[in-house]
């Protein structure tokens, strides 16, 4: 009687069908795990690293037709604007393009988790087409990892993330096509020293991040060449950091010192270099060091 269980187990595994099923299940599980690992490509990891720091921007603005271009006077028409922004400080400071928020009556920001906030315009620079906006939050937000544009190489992989045509967190990839491009977008807007890329940059991508393969922000997407395919442009992040620091410092100069000494990347640092005064005060060396 005591040998029956042993014989029964032996007979089960001697059945070739049962053995085949068991081996098949093991192979399927193994293949599933392997497929999951293979799907975690460097591009996927780069997007995951920055995703929570990318915000969508919407707002209504009034557009008027310049005098002389129409037979009848134009009192202005209201349109819904859209764009993208990048969190550069955990307290809600966001960098975007000036043309995204220019003339917007009320700036609405949607975070990656779906939370919606009304932002205020903190500072702007029309010449470089950059602006800083801020949302009021009760808990710290994830700031984007800031890289450097000083060592970019034509041909290296880049990734654009943005609110393309209103489709939130759209991801496209391409390469650095060229560096130091000068672009005349309109009579009123001229850019110099831009990064050229063939990563798709569509309306709504403006103000969003251009990433390297490590997931560091190396540019702020700004424009696409009208009538051309695969030609987009971004402002180098070293320039963005320098302009953003200057904008915030200028805005607060008459009110209070904000504890910021800025410079672009040095040999020992990435992104914004923190001044010695800030270190004595214990301020962070990541992103923009600001006070309320």
N, C-alpha and C positions, 0 to 999 in steps of 0.2 A: 504493500500500500504506500509505503514511503517513497518508492521510486517513480510513482506515476507523475507527479509534478515535473520531475526532471525530464522524463521522456516526452511529456507534453511540450515543454519549452523547446526541447531539441527538435521535435517534429515541426513546430512552428517555423523555426529559422531554417529548417531544411527545405521548406517550400520556396522554390525559386521566385514565385510571384511576390511573396512577402519581402524577400531580400531585395528584389528590384525596386519595389515601392519605397522601402526604407532608404536605399541608396539614392533614389531619385529625389526624395525629400531633402536629404543632406546636400545634394548638388544644387538644388534650387535655393536653399537657404544660403549656401556659400556664394552662389552667383549673385544673389540679391545684395549681400553685404559688399561684395566686390564692386558691383555696379554703383552702389551708393558712394563708395570711396572714389570711384572714377568720376562721378558727377560733381564732386567737390573740386572743381577746377580752380586755378588761381583767379580767374575772372569772377567766379561765384563767390569766392572768399573775399575778394576785393569789394564787391558790391555789399556783401553782408557787413563788412567792417564799417562802411560809411552810411548805410541806409537810414539809420535812425537819426542822423544829423542832417538829412535832406528834407526840406519843407516845401510845400506847395503854396504859392501866393496867388491870390485872386483879388480883384477889385474893379470897381466901375470908374471909368474916366470919361471926360467929355472931349470929343475931338471936333475941332472947327476947321473949316476949309479956308485956306489963306485967301485974302482979298484979291479979286481979279481972276481967280480960277473958275468961278461960277458966275452965271448971269444974275442970280439972286443972292442976297446976303444969307449967310449960313449962321444960324444962332448956335450951332453945335449939336452934335448927336452923341448920345451916351452909348458906350461900348463896354463889354466885359473884358477886362485885361487879365492875363494870366502869365505866370512865370514861376521861377524856382528860386530857392534861397538855401544858404548853407549856414548852419549853426557854428559860430566861431567861439562862443563862450557859453558855459553851462548856465548862465543867468538869463539867457534868452536873446543875446545879440546875434543878429543874422546879417550876413553880407549877401547882396544881390546886385543886379544891374539898376542903374538910375532910371533907365527908360521903362523898367518894369513897374516902378512905383510912382513915376512922375505923373502928376495930375490925378492920381487916384484919390477919390473922396474918402474911402475907408479901406484900409489894407487888412485883408483876411488871410490868416496863416493857418494851414492845416499840417499838423505833425504826422510823423510816420504811424503813430498809434491811433490816428483818427481824431485826436483832440483839435478843436478849433479855437483860435484866439484872434483878437484884434490887435494889430501891431501899430506902433507909432514910428514915424520917421525920425531917426536920430541925427543923421548927417548924410550929406550927399556931395558928389563931385561930378558935374556934368561933363567935364573934359575927359575924364577917364571912364565915364559911364558906370560909376560904382556908387552904391548907397548902403547905409547901415540902418536897419530897422530893429526894433526890440519888442518882444512880447513879455508880459508880466506872468510869471509862473511861481508856484509855491514850492516846487521841488526842482533840483538841478536837472538839466537836460544834457544829453550826450553831445559833446563838441566834436566836430569833424577832425580827423587826423590830418594835420597840415604838413605837406611835404615841401619840396623845393623844386623850382623850375630852372635852377642854374645848371643842372647836369642832364637835361633832356637830350635825347638822341633821336634824330630822324629815323623813323622805322620802328621805334619801340611801341609796344601796345599801350593804348589808352582806352578809357571807358567813360562814356557820358551818361549821367543820370539826371532825369528831369521830368517836368510836367508837360511832355510833348503833346500839343493839341488838346490839353486837358486830361490826358491819360497819365495818372499819377505814377511816379517812380518808374518811368520807362527807362530801360537800359539798352544802350547801343555800344558797340565796340569798334575800334579802328586802330589806326596808327598815327604817330606824329608825322605829318606829311612834310612840314617845314617849320622853321623857327624865324622869329624877328620879321614877321610880315607886317606891312603897312596897308591899311584898308580904308578906303573912303566909302562909307555906307550911304551917306546922304550929304547934302550941302551943309548940314548942321553937325554931322557926326563924323569924326575922323579918328581912327585908331592907329597906334604904332606899336611895334614890338609884340605882335600877337602870335600865338601858337596856331598853326594851321593843322587841321585834322580831317580825316575822312570818316570819323565816327558821325553818325547821323545826328545833326543838331537842328531841331525843328522849332517852330513857334511854340513857346511855352518852356523850352529848355533854357532860355536866357536866365542867367543868375545861378544856374546849377553847376555842380562840380564836374571837372574833368579829372579823372583819376589815373594814376599809373597802376601797374600790375600788382603793386603791394597794397593798393587801396588808399594811398595817400592822395590828398587833393593837390594837384599840380597846376590847376587853372580854373578860371570861372568862365563858363560858356557865355558867349556874348552875341555871336552873329553867324549867319549863314549867307553865302554868296548867292544873290538872287539869280535864278536862271541856270544855276550850276548844280551838279550832283556830286556829292562826296567832298564838298569844300565847306568846312566850318571853321570857326575861329574861337579862341579862348584867350582871356587875359592871364598872363603868367602869374602864378600864386605869389611869387616874391614881390611883384609889383602890387598885388592886391593887399598883402599884409602891410606893406609900407604905406599905401594910401589910406587903408582903414585906420591904422594907428594915428596917422596925421589928422584924419577927419575927427576922430574922437578926442584927440588932444586939443585940437583947435576949438572944438565945441565947448570943452570944459575949461578952457584956459581962464575965462573970466569968472568961473564959478568955484572951481576947486582943482587941486592937483589930483590926477587920477593914477599916479604911480606907474607910469609907463615910459620906458626908454626903449625905442624900437630900432631894429636893424634887420636886414635880410639875413639869410642863412650864413653862418660862419662854418669853419672847418669842423667845429665840434658840436654844432647844433643843427636842428631842422626847423624850418619855419621862422617864427619870431624869436629873436634873441632877447633874453630878459636882462635888464640893467641891474647893476649892483645895488642900487637903492631898493629895488623891488625885492631882491633876495634878503636884504636886511629886515624887510618888513614881513617876510615869509610868504610872499605872493607866489602863485603857481608859475612854472616856467613853460606851461603848455597853453597854446592859443593866445588870446589877448588878455592881459592882466588888467582888469578894470575895477573901479570902485563905483558904488552906487552914487 
